[in-house]
């Protein structure tokens, strides 16, 4: 029995390799040096994270950028972290990824100024909130003055962080 062209096309779609299924879900339009964005399923939103999820053999096989690394560079240990040079969670470009530990990930965040509130004191928080209430300067100006980013200052003035400080 031979299959018609339609049937062959259907079964070819059903039996794509994991690599084919993975890469067809990636937007590579930014070119080889740009971020390749995972376009489908993402993890439940946590602050500033939307890591892609990839399912293989009926189970979630973890975050998409980790799978991208394994497809291009081989396996990594379960305990290793897959970190981004670009700090863009949906990016799966293997050139933007590196293997790390919790310590190297924290150091990377600190080096890039993303480690939250490393130099903030209770006195700083009170000052930030005072500036905000007075509406004299913008949140970005406050952030620049304290060496923080806009999101950190926003979280402070809306009491999402530093809740224990009035």
Secondary structure as UniProt FT lines:
FT   HELIX           5..14
FT   HELIX           18..23
FT   TURN            24..25
FT   STRAND          26..27
FT   TURN            29..30
FT   TURN            32..33
FT   STRAND          37..38
FT   TURN            47..48
FT   STRAND          52..56
FT   TURN            57..58
FT   STRAND          59..63
FT   HELIX           64..73
FT   TURN            78..79
FT   STRAND          81..84
FT   TURN            89..90
FT   HELIX           94..96
FT   STRAND          97..100
FT   HELIX           102..111
FT   TURN            112..113
FT   TURN            116..117
FT   HELIX           122..134
FT   HELIX           139..146
FT   HELIX           150..157
FT   TURN            158..159
FT   TURN            163..164
//
